[in-house]
Amino acid sequence: MALFRRKPEVQPAVEDLETASVVVAGHDLALRDVVVGARVDRGRLGVEVHHPVFADLGPDHRDEAAKAVLAATLGLPLAAQVVAEVVPATHTPIDSFGLPALRSFVESLTA
């Protein structure tokens, strides 16, 4: 099964990560508040995604939110291409960084 289920329409990346958000289970998650930890394995990424609201969400909603964050950050086609594993984190990952840095890193991998 695909990590990111393909939707009928292509979901592009949001332009402004500072003002955009995703809504999951009635919670509005500002992308500016998300931090990630990432590792590269054979050209694909494993990404830990953390937002402060994750502690209040159940496991299924955390998973949905983490994938929605990555789809909004990278666009659904690119996220499906480069991300091999998504781990929702209720605590800040070690050596975490923001979504703009993740976007830049992924763009450098695919250039």
HUUR-V648245 format. One record per helix or strand. SS is the DSSP state (hx for helix, st for strand). FROM is the first residue (numbers start at 1). LEN is the number of residues. If there is no record, write none. Layout:
# HUUR-V648245
ss = [SS & SS]
from = [FROM & FROM]
len = [LEN & LEN]
This chain:
# HUUR-V648245
ss = [st & st & hx & st & st & hx & hx & hx & st & st & hx]
from = [21 & 27 & 31 & 35 & 44 & 52 & 59 & 76 & 83 & 97 & 99]
len = [4 & 4 & 3 & 7 & 7 & 5 & 16 & 7 & 7 & 2 & 12]
